[in-house]
């Protein structure tokens, strides 16, 4: 479980420029984009990939917010239960 959370929230070396992005790296490689622009090819639309990354980030924040709310609710209910006894 801890390994899952560590992998879920990790900051990969790709973001810091220490490794190349192998998933879709050619679309973001400046040399490749320059080549495509010089050869008058149809421009590549990377908006879909950007939207996917934004939605994953939003989903991650939603999961963290839900976890925080769940922990707060658990603490509140536990405090109520203890106050009864």
Rosetta blueprint (number, residue, H / E / L):
1 X L
2 X H
3 X H
4 X H
5 X H
6 X H
7 X H
8 X H
9 X H
10 X L
11 X L
12 X L
13 X H
14 X H
15 X H
16 X H
17 X L
18 X L
19 X L
20 X L
21 X L
22 X L
23 X L
24 X L
25 X H
26 X H
27 X H
28 X H
29 X L
30 X H
31 X H
32 X H
33 X H
34 X H
35 X H
36 X H
37 X H
38 X H
39 X L
40 X L
41 X L
42 X L
43 X L
44 X L
45 X L
46 X L
47 X H
48 X H
49 X H
50 X H
51 X H
52 X H
53 X H
54 X H
55 X H
56 X H
57 X H
58 X H
59 X H
60 X H
61 X H
62 X H
63 X H
64 X H
65 X H
66 X H
67 X H
68 X H
69 X H
70 X H
71 X H
72 X H
73 X H
74 X H
75 X H
76 X H
77 X H
78 X H
79 X H
80 X H
81 X H
82 X H
83 X H
84 X H
85 X L
